[in-house]
Structures are given as C-alpha cells and as structure tokens.
Amino acid sequence: MASPCFDLLIEGGTVIDGTKAPRFDADIGIVAGRIAAIGALSGQEAAQRIDARGRIVAPGFIDAHTHDDLAVLRQPDMDFKVSQGVTTVVSGNCGISPAPLEADTPTPQPISLAVGDDSLRFASFAAYVAAMRRAPAALNVAPLLGHTTLRARCVADLQRAAMPAEIEAMRAHVQEALDAGAIGVSTGTYYPPAAAATTEEIIEVCRPLSGSGGVYATHMRDEQDAVLQSLDETFRIGRELGVPVVVSHHKVTGTANWGRSVETLARIGAAMQCQCVALDCYPYTAGSTMLHNDPVRLQGRVLIAHSEPQPKMAGRELDDIAREWGCDKLEAVRRLQPASAIYFMMDEADVQRILAYEHTMIGSDGIPLGERPHPRLWGTFPRVLGHYSRTLNLFPLETAVWKMTGLTARNFGLEGRGTLAEGAAADIVVFDADSVIDTATYDDPQRAAAGIEQVLVAGVPVWQQGRPTGARPGQVLRRRTAPQP
C-alpha cells in the first residue's frame, strides 16, 4: 500500500502567511515537520487531517520578549503560551538568563525572579542549551544571554563598573554562549545589579557579537524622564558593535511622560535610517517586575503579584497592605521581599501608538511565577488579535499576524520561521478571527484565551480542544549567521 502523500493536511482554511500579504484560501500539506505544499490539496492522501473551514491559518506566533528560561524545563507543556498560539519564545531578556551561574553565584533581584531556587543552575550556556535539548518543551526556544547574570558571576561589587579583568571574563562567557547557540545578548541597566555598568562596559563585554549575526536587546536604563537619552545609548552600542539592536517592551512611564511616545518613535525611526533597530511592546498599560524599594518607582497603583514570605498578599494592592499593617509603603515592601509586582504606569494612548507603529513586534514580558501573574502571561497575543485589531481596528489582521510572526523572525534571524511557505517549519496556529480574545484579567490572570483552536509545532499538535496534548516537539533555535565578507 502506498504511503500517504502528507503526514498532516490542514484543509479549507484562510491563510494569513505572516508577510502582511492579503489573506487567501488554501490547504496546507505537512511532511516531516515542514510545509510541503500550499494550495488546493483536498483530494490528496494524508495520515491526519485538520478541518480549518471558517478559520484563519497563520504561522505560529513568536513571543519576542519572555522570561520563560526555566519554565520550558519546569513546565514543558507551556500551556500559558501555546494556548495563545505561541510556538517560539525568545528568552533571556532584560539581562537575566539562568546561565552561566555557579552554585555560589549570588542572585539578587531581578535574577532571583527568573532563577528561583538553586535546583536549576547552569555553569555554562552550553550546559543550559544541552538541558533544553535533552528535555524539549512543547514549543521552540531562542535564548539570549543576560549581561546582569554575567555581572553576578564575574563582578565582585555590583555597585560599581566592571574592572578590565572582569570585563574580559564576561566577554569570554559571551563567546561561549554564542558558540553554544545564544542568539544574542540582553542587558537590563534599569535594574540595580547592572545600573552601575557603563556604556563602555557593555560595548566591551559584547564585542563577540560583532560579526556573529547575534542581536543586542535591552531593557534600557530609563523609560521615564531620560527615555530619549536611553534610546541614544542603545543606538550607540549597536553602532559601536555593528549589530542589530532591539528596544525591549518600549514604553514611556510616569504621568509626566505620557504622550512622549510621539518623540520616542520619531527618534527610533530616525535611527532606523542608519542602523538596524527593532522594538517590541505588550498590549497593556501595566508592567510587571521585581518589587522595587525606590519610592519613585512605587508611585501610582502597585499590585503584588508574588511574595515569598507573604504568599497570601498576592493580588493585593501595596497601599492596602501598608494600611493594614500600619506601616509606610517602604516598610511593607521590606516585609514582602523577595517579591514581584504589577505597576500601572502607562497611558493607553501611548500603548496604542506604539502598538500601531509599523515596526513594533509583540512580546508578552510575562513572568511565569506564582498564582497571580500579570495577565499578559496568558493573554498577550489574543488581546492584540481580538481587542486591538478586531474591536479597535488599530490595524488589519494581516498586520497583527505579521507583528507576531514574520517581523519577529526577521529581526531575530530565525530562518524558516514566522511565515507559511513551502519548506518552512510547520509551526502553525488555527484560530477563529471572530472570537479570538484574551480572557485573563488582573483578578483572574491564569485563564486560557478564547478562539485558539489548533497549535502545531514542527507539524505536531501541541494544543487542541482547549488543552495541551502533551507532545513536546520544541527545539532550541539557532540564529542566522552573519554573512561572511
């Protein structure tokens, strides 16, 4: 008996291919984890079939900004991502990665939020990559190396700039990580462990990026009053190294800065004329990170997401906790640490302006920790599709899909991902354009989205009928190497 023509055939769907091109009706045939054919294929033989009539068939979404570094090992079904249609996560952001860390390496916040206990530490990036390959997750991982982690490993005093020998040690780790498969380096100079790093330190540590094809991604020093200066520093680092830069979760925070996205996007657009610059954002007016002890960063509404010594305080507002305890906010923060929080700090008009900007990718920036995470962990991508594209008509559905697929794959050098084309990896999502929407809220954040019906990674279903399948076909993705002179 002849073998089937296709391993799997997706029939009758409307294809949005991740290039911003208009949608079209077609079937998709998959063989050995790749797209073998796109067209009128309904008469062909197939081992499995998916009926996609009345549904959109799109490339699997690529989350441009995550902190899923250890979640892919601890929670390999990754239901909070595959339920959104995400098939690839870019990890190691904001300067934080789980390698290289030795048993005695200090892990001050925010490193501790991503690393947690000492049960999963990796002395080299190669060891971390090997662990992910030994125990694959449901989705793919494109890992960055974190500069803050390097400082914790190599710099004796985090309150000062690195000394020449420390820079040399960090640079060696960057080369090791790139050789092992890191797609670039991230920084988080906004945070205390890296705030003392000078621009020159970052440039010298990241020298191995030059010519490697890797990217430089950054949670900038300041997203408030000095946001323009921070952008200029980011662009300078990219120029000095000759590498693409990614401005992580771009925003302008603090009421005094609301509306300044007009200025920041103009500055980004000008930089794009002379160097490779990319940016991502998440579709919410609140962010989430470590619980700060700086009064300036505690202004406005602060919601506790996770507290190790006070787990029952998750979901409570900091002001209410301080009032209940009869103390000021700083004392309440001290009692709650280590902890993470949700900060309501952005204006909706800025969020929409940045989302609608032609070059903006989509990244969730969720922290998979505790029972009350930011709802972006579960809701980012369906929120863009449903609320911002369908309801608010901020951009067409084809543009929304491109912002989370083809654009992201291009910016991070992920070849064979992000578009539906013959020969591309069969990372695919099937969704209902009329009903797709986020359902996660700040009060009930761990809720799967509506309207995401099928998610395939390498042609293998990982989400269907509203639940993970248990399949774990994910890979560690390598970056596109730089062209040789």
C-alpha positions as CSV (number, residue, x, y, z in Angstrom):
1,M,0.0,0.0,0.0
2,A,1.3,3.5,-0.9
3,S,2.2,5.8,1.9
4,P,0.1,8.9,2.4
5,C,1.2,12.0,0.5
6,F,1.2,14.1,3.6
7,D,1.7,13.4,7.3
8,L,-1.0,16.1,8.0
9,L,-3.3,18.2,5.9
10,I,-4.9,21.4,7.1
11,E,-8.0,21.8,4.8
12,G,-10.3,24.6,3.9
13,G,-8.6,27.4,5.9
14,T,-8.0,31.0,5.1
15,V,-4.2,31.6,5.1
16,I,-2.6,34.7,6.6
17,D,1.0,33.9,5.8
18,G,3.0,36.2,8.1
19,T,4.2,38.6,5.4
20,K,1.4,41.2,5.6
21,A,0.1,40.0,2.2
22,P,-3.7,39.7,1.8
23,R,-5.3,36.5,3.1
24,F,-6.1,33.7,0.7
25,D,-7.9,30.4,0.8
26,A,-5.7,27.3,0.7
27,D,-4.9,23.9,2.1
28,I,-1.5,23.2,3.7
29,G,0.3,19.9,3.5
30,I,2.9,18.9,6.0
31,V,5.7,16.3,5.7
32,A,8.4,15.6,8.3
33,G,7.7,18.7,10.3
34,R,7.8,21.1,7.4
35,I,5.3,22.7,5.0
36,A,5.4,20.6,1.8
37,A,2.7,22.3,-0.2
38,I,0.2,25.2,-0.1
39,G,-2.7,25.2,-2.5
40,A,-5.8,23.1,-3.5
41,L,-4.8,19.9,-1.8
42,S,-8.1,18.5,-0.5
43,G,-8.0,15.4,-2.8
44,Q,-4.6,14.3,-1.6
45,E,-4.0,11.5,0.8
46,A,-2.9,12.3,4.4
47,A,-2.3,10.4,7.6
48,Q,-4.1,13.1,9.6
49,R,-6.4,16.0,8.7
50,I,-7.5,19.2,10.3
51,D,-10.7,20.9,9.2
52,A,-10.0,24.6,9.2
53,R,-13.1,25.8,7.3
54,G,-14.1,29.2,8.5
55,R,-10.8,29.6,10.4
56,I,-7.6,31.6,9.9
57,V,-4.4,29.5,9.4
58,A,-1.3,31.5,10.4
59,P,2.3,31.0,11.3
60,G,2.8,30.1,15.0
61,F,3.3,33.3,17.0
62,I,6.9,34.2,18.1
63,D,6.9,35.8,21.6
64,A,9.6,38.5,21.1
65,H,10.2,39.1,24.8
66,T,9.9,36.4,27.5
67,H,11.3,35.2,30.9
68,D,10.5,31.6,30.1
69,D,14.1,30.5,30.5
70,L,13.4,27.8,33.2
71,A,9.6,27.4,32.6
72,V,10.5,25.5,29.5
73,L,12.2,22.9,31.7
74,R,9.9,23.1,34.7
75,Q,6.6,23.4,32.9
76,P,7.4,21.8,29.5
77,D,3.7,21.8,28.3
78,M,4.0,25.6,28.3
79,D,0.2,25.9,28.3
80,F,0.3,29.6,29.1
81,K,2.0,30.2,25.8
82,V,0.8,27.5,23.4
83,S,-2.8,28.3,24.4
84,Q,-2.2,31.7,22.8
85,G,-0.8,30.3,19.6
86,V,2.8,30.9,20.6
87,T,5.2,28.3,19.1
88,T,8.5,30.1,19.8
89,V,9.7,32.2,22.7
90,V,12.7,34.5,22.8
91,S,14.1,34.0,26.4
92,G,16.9,35.5,28.4
93,N,15.6,39.1,28.3
94,C,16.3,42.2,30.5
95,G,19.8,41.0,31.2
96,I,18.6,37.8,33.0
97,S,19.5,34.3,32.0
98,P,19.9,31.1,34.0
99,A,23.5,30.6,32.7
100,P,26.3,31.0,33.4
101,L,25.6,30.6,37.2
102,E,27.6,28.5,39.6
103,A,26.2,27.2,42.9
104,D,27.7,30.1,44.9
105,T,26.9,32.9,42.4
106,P,24.7,35.5,44.1
107,T,21.3,36.0,42.6
108,P,19.9,39.4,43.7
109,Q,16.6,40.6,42.2
110,P,15.6,40.5,39.5
111,I,17.8,37.5,38.7
112,S,16.1,35.6,41.5
113,L,12.7,36.1,39.9
114,A,13.8,34.2,36.8
115,V,16.1,31.6,38.5
116,G,14.3,30.9,41.8
117,D,15.8,28.2,43.9
118,D,19.2,26.6,43.2
119,S,17.8,23.4,41.7
120,L,18.4,24.5,38.1
121,R,21.7,26.3,37.7
122,F,24.0,26.0,34.7
123,A,27.7,26.9,34.9
124,S,27.9,27.4,31.2
125,F,25.4,28.4,28.4
126,A,26.3,25.1,26.7
127,A,25.0,23.2,29.7
128,Y,21.7,25.1,29.7
129,V,21.2,24.5,25.9
130,A,22.0,20.8,26.4
131,A,19.4,20.6,29.2
132,M,16.7,22.0,26.9
133,R,17.7,19.7,24.1
134,R,17.6,16.6,26.5
135,A,14.1,17.6,27.7
136,P,12.3,19.5,25.0
137,A,9.3,21.7,25.7
138,A,6.1,21.9,23.6
139,L,7.5,25.0,21.8
140,N,10.8,26.3,20.5
141,V,13.2,28.5,22.4
142,A,15.5,31.2,21.0
143,P,17.7,32.0,24.0
144,L,19.6,35.3,24.8
145,L,22.5,35.6,27.2
146,G,21.9,38.0,30.1
147,H,24.5,40.7,30.9
148,T,23.2,41.0,34.5
149,T,23.8,37.3,35.0
150,L,27.3,37.8,33.8
151,R,27.8,40.6,36.3
152,A,26.6,38.4,39.1
153,R,29.0,35.7,38.0
154,C,32.1,37.9,37.3
155,V,31.9,41.3,39.1
156,A,32.9,41.4,42.7
157,D,31.0,44.5,43.5
158,L,27.8,45.1,41.6
159,Q,27.6,48.7,42.8
160,R,30.5,49.7,40.5
161,A,31.5,49.4,36.9
162,A,33.4,46.2,35.9
163,M,37.2,46.2,36.1
164,P,39.2,45.2,33.0
165,A,39.8,41.6,34.2
166,E,36.0,41.3,34.9
167,I,35.1,42.6,31.5
168,E,37.5,40.1,30.0
169,A,35.9,37.2,31.9
170,M,32.4,38.3,30.9
171,R,33.5,38.6,27.3
172,A,34.7,35.0,27.3
173,H,31.3,33.9,28.6
174,V,29.6,35.9,25.7
175,Q,31.8,34.0,23.2
176,E,31.0,30.7,24.9
177,A,27.3,31.4,24.8
178,L,27.3,32.4,21.1
179,D,29.2,29.2,20.3
180,A,26.6,27.2,22.3
181,G,23.6,28.7,20.4
182,A,22.7,32.0,22.1
183,I,21.0,34.4,19.6
184,G,22.5,37.5,21.2
185,V,23.0,39.3,24.5
186,S,20.4,41.3,26.6
187,T,21.0,44.0,29.1
188,G,18.9,45.4,32.0
189,T,20.6,48.5,33.1
190,Y,17.3,49.7,34.6
191,Y,17.9,47.2,37.4
192,P,20.3,47.7,40.4
193,P,22.7,44.8,39.6
194,A,23.5,46.3,36.2
195,A,22.8,50.0,36.8
196,A,26.4,50.8,37.5
197,A,27.6,49.3,34.2
198,T,28.9,52.0,31.9
199,T,28.1,52.1,28.2
200,E,31.8,51.3,27.6
201,E,31.5,48.2,29.8
202,I,28.6,46.9,27.8
203,I,30.3,47.5,24.5
204,E,33.5,45.7,25.6
205,V,31.6,42.8,27.1
206,C,29.6,42.4,24.0
207,R,32.5,42.6,21.5
208,P,32.0,38.9,20.4
209,L,28.6,39.9,19.0
210,S,30.2,41.8,16.2
211,G,30.1,39.7,13.0
212,S,28.2,36.8,14.8
213,G,24.7,37.5,13.5
214,G,23.6,38.0,17.1
215,V,21.4,40.8,18.4
216,Y,21.7,43.2,21.3
217,A,18.4,43.5,23.2
218,T,17.9,45.9,26.1
219,H,15.7,46.9,28.9
220,M,17.0,50.5,28.8
221,R,18.3,52.5,31.8
222,D,15.3,54.8,31.8
223,E,11.8,54.7,30.3
224,Q,10.7,57.8,32.1
225,D,12.3,61.3,32.0
226,A,15.5,60.2,30.4
227,V,14.0,57.9,27.8
228,L,15.5,59.7,24.8
229,Q,19.0,59.6,26.3
230,S,18.5,55.9,27.0
231,L,17.5,55.4,23.4
232,D,20.6,57.2,22.2
233,E,22.8,55.0,24.4
234,T,21.1,51.9,22.9
235,F,21.7,53.1,19.4
236,R,25.4,53.9,20.2
237,I,26.0,50.4,21.5
238,G,24.5,49.0,18.3
239,R,26.7,51.2,16.1
240,E,29.9,50.6,18.0
241,L,29.3,46.8,17.7
242,G,27.8,46.8,14.3
243,V,24.9,44.7,15.4
244,P,21.1,44.9,15.3
245,V,19.5,46.3,18.5
246,V,16.1,45.5,20.0
247,V,14.5,48.0,22.3
248,S,12.6,45.8,24.7
249,H,9.0,46.4,25.8
250,H,9.1,50.0,24.5
251,K,7.1,52.4,26.6
252,V,7.0,55.8,28.3
253,T,6.2,55.7,32.0
254,G,5.1,58.1,34.6
255,T,2.2,60.6,34.1
256,A,4.7,63.4,33.4
257,N,5.9,61.5,30.3
258,W,2.5,60.4,28.9
259,G,2.3,61.3,25.3
260,R,6.0,61.3,24.7
261,S,5.8,58.2,22.5
262,V,5.5,60.7,19.7
263,E,9.0,61.8,20.5
264,T,10.4,58.3,21.1
265,L,9.0,56.8,18.0
266,A,10.4,59.7,15.9
267,R,13.8,59.1,17.5
268,I,13.6,55.3,16.8
269,G,12.5,56.0,13.2
270,A,15.4,58.3,12.6
271,A,17.9,55.7,14.0
272,M,16.4,53.1,11.7
273,Q,17.6,55.2,8.7
274,C,21.2,54.4,9.5
275,Q,21.3,51.2,11.6
276,C,19.3,48.0,12.3
277,V,16.8,48.8,15.1
278,A,13.8,46.8,16.3
279,L,11.3,47.2,19.1
280,D,8.6,45.2,20.9
281,C,5.8,46.0,23.2
282,Y,3.0,44.4,25.2
283,P,-0.7,45.4,24.9
284,Y,-1.3,46.6,28.5
285,T,-1.0,49.8,30.5
286,A,0.6,48.0,33.4
287,G,4.0,46.4,33.6
288,S,5.4,43.8,36.0
289,T,8.8,43.1,37.5
290,M,10.5,42.9,40.9
291,L,9.0,44.8,43.8
292,H,11.1,47.9,44.0
293,N,12.2,49.7,47.2
294,D,12.7,53.0,45.4
295,P,9.8,55.5,46.3
296,V,9.9,56.9,42.8
297,R,9.1,53.5,41.3
298,L,6.3,52.9,43.8
299,Q,4.2,55.9,42.7
300,G,0.7,55.0,41.4
301,R,-1.1,51.8,41.8
302,V,1.1,48.8,42.7
303,L,-0.4,45.3,42.8
304,I,1.6,42.5,44.5
305,A,1.9,39.5,42.1
306,H,4.1,37.2,44.2
307,S,5.7,37.3,47.7
308,E,7.8,34.5,49.1
309,P,7.4,35.3,52.8
310,Q,3.8,36.6,52.4
311,P,2.1,34.5,49.6
312,K,-1.4,35.5,50.8
313,M,-0.6,39.1,49.8
314,A,-0.6,38.2,46.1
315,G,-3.3,40.1,44.3
316,R,-3.4,42.8,47.0
317,E,-2.6,46.5,46.4
318,L,0.6,47.7,48.2
319,D,-1.2,50.7,49.7
320,D,-3.9,48.5,51.2
321,I,-1.2,46.1,52.6
322,A,0.7,49.0,54.2
323,R,-2.5,50.4,55.7
324,E,-3.5,47.0,57.1
325,W,0.0,46.5,58.6
326,G,0.1,50.1,60.0
327,C,3.3,51.0,58.3
328,D,4.6,53.0,55.3
329,K,5.0,51.5,51.8
330,L,8.7,51.1,52.1
331,E,8.4,49.0,55.3
332,A,5.6,47.0,53.6
333,V,8.0,46.3,50.7
334,R,10.7,45.2,53.1
335,R,8.4,42.7,54.7
336,L,7.2,41.4,51.3
337,Q,10.6,40.8,49.8
338,P,11.6,38.9,47.7
339,A,8.5,39.7,45.6
340,S,7.2,40.8,42.2
341,A,4.6,43.4,41.5
342,I,2.4,44.9,38.8
343,Y,2.8,48.6,38.1
344,F,0.0,50.7,36.5
345,M,2.3,53.3,34.9
346,M,1.4,53.8,31.2
347,D,-1.2,55.7,29.2
348,E,-3.5,53.8,26.8
349,A,-2.9,56.4,24.0
350,D,0.9,55.7,24.2
351,V,0.3,51.9,24.2
352,Q,-1.9,52.2,21.1
353,R,0.6,54.5,19.3
354,I,3.5,52.1,20.0
355,L,1.5,49.0,19.1
356,A,0.4,50.6,15.8
357,Y,3.9,51.7,14.9
358,E,4.8,49.9,11.7
359,H,7.9,48.2,13.1
360,T,6.7,47.1,16.5
361,M,6.9,43.4,17.4
362,I,4.7,41.8,20.0
363,G,6.3,40.4,23.2
364,S,4.5,39.3,26.4
365,D,7.2,40.0,29.0
366,G,5.3,37.7,31.4
367,I,6.8,36.3,34.5
368,P,5.7,32.6,35.0
369,L,5.8,32.8,38.8
370,G,3.2,32.5,41.5
371,E,-0.6,32.3,41.4
372,R,-1.3,36.0,40.4
373,P,1.0,36.8,37.4
374,H,0.3,39.7,35.1
375,P,-2.5,38.7,32.7
376,R,-0.1,39.3,29.8
377,L,1.5,35.9,30.6
378,W,-1.7,34.2,29.3
379,G,-3.4,36.9,27.1
380,T,-1.0,39.0,25.1
381,F,-1.4,37.6,21.6
382,P,-5.1,37.0,21.6
383,R,-5.5,40.5,23.0
384,V,-3.7,42.0,20.1
385,L,-5.8,39.9,17.6
386,G,-9.2,40.4,19.3
387,H,-9.1,43.7,21.2
388,Y,-6.7,45.9,19.2
389,S,-7.1,44.5,15.7
390,R,-10.8,43.4,15.6
391,T,-12.5,45.6,18.1
392,L,-10.5,48.8,17.9
393,N,-9.4,48.4,14.3
394,L,-5.9,49.6,15.2
395,F,-4.5,47.6,12.3
396,P,-5.7,44.9,9.9
397,L,-5.5,41.2,11.0
398,E,-2.7,40.6,8.4
399,T,-0.6,43.3,10.1
400,A,-1.4,41.9,13.6
401,V,-0.2,38.5,12.5
402,W,3.0,39.9,10.8
403,K,3.9,41.8,14.0
404,M,4.0,38.5,15.9
405,T,5.4,36.3,13.2
406,G,7.3,37.4,10.1
407,L,8.6,40.6,11.5
408,T,9.9,38.9,14.7
409,A,11.6,36.1,12.8
410,R,13.3,38.6,10.6
411,N,14.6,40.8,13.4
412,F,16.0,37.8,15.4
413,G,17.4,36.0,12.5
414,L,15.2,32.9,12.9
415,E,15.3,31.3,9.4
416,G,12.4,29.1,8.3
417,R,10.1,30.5,11.0
418,G,7.4,33.2,11.0
419,T,5.9,32.7,7.6
420,L,3.8,30.0,5.9
421,A,5.8,28.9,2.8
422,E,6.9,25.7,1.2
423,G,10.0,24.4,3.1
424,A,9.3,26.4,6.2
425,A,8.9,24.8,9.6
426,A,5.3,23.7,10.2
427,D,4.8,25.9,13.3
428,I,1.1,26.8,12.7
429,V,-1.9,28.2,14.6
430,V,-5.5,27.8,13.6
431,F,-7.9,30.4,15.1
432,D,-11.3,31.9,14.8
433,A,-10.9,35.5,13.8
434,D,-14.4,36.4,15.1
435,S,-14.0,35.1,18.6
436,V,-10.3,35.1,19.4
437,I,-9.8,37.2,22.6
438,D,-7.9,37.2,25.8
439,T,-9.8,36.2,29.0
440,A,-7.1,36.6,31.6
441,T,-7.6,39.6,33.9
442,Y,-5.7,41.1,36.8
443,D,-8.2,39.5,39.2
444,D,-8.1,36.1,37.4
445,P,-4.9,36.0,35.4
446,Q,-4.4,32.3,34.6
447,R,-7.2,31.9,32.0
448,A,-6.6,30.5,28.5
449,A,-7.7,32.7,25.6
450,A,-10.8,32.0,23.5
451,G,-10.7,31.2,19.8
452,I,-7.3,29.5,19.6
453,E,-8.3,26.0,18.2
454,Q,-5.1,24.2,17.0
455,V,-1.4,24.9,17.5
456,L,1.2,22.8,15.8
457,V,5.0,22.8,16.4
458,A,7.0,21.1,13.7
459,G,3.7,19.7,12.4
460,V,2.8,18.1,15.8
461,P,-0.3,19.3,17.6
462,V,0.6,20.7,21.0
463,W,-2.8,22.5,21.7
464,Q,-6.2,21.3,20.6
465,Q,-9.7,21.1,22.1
466,G,-8.8,23.7,24.7
467,R,-5.9,21.8,26.3
468,P,-2.2,20.8,25.8
469,T,-1.7,17.5,24.0
470,G,1.4,16.6,26.0
471,A,3.6,16.5,22.9
472,R,6.9,18.2,23.2
473,P,8.5,18.7,19.8
474,G,10.2,22.0,20.6
475,Q,13.7,22.8,19.5
476,V,16.4,25.3,20.6
477,L,16.6,27.6,17.6
478,R,19.9,29.0,16.3
479,R,20.3,32.4,14.9
480,R,21.0,33.1,11.2
481,T,24.8,33.5,11.0
482,A,26.2,36.8,9.7
483,P,27.2,36.8,6.0
484,Q,31.0,36.3,5.6
485,P,33.0,39.0,3.9
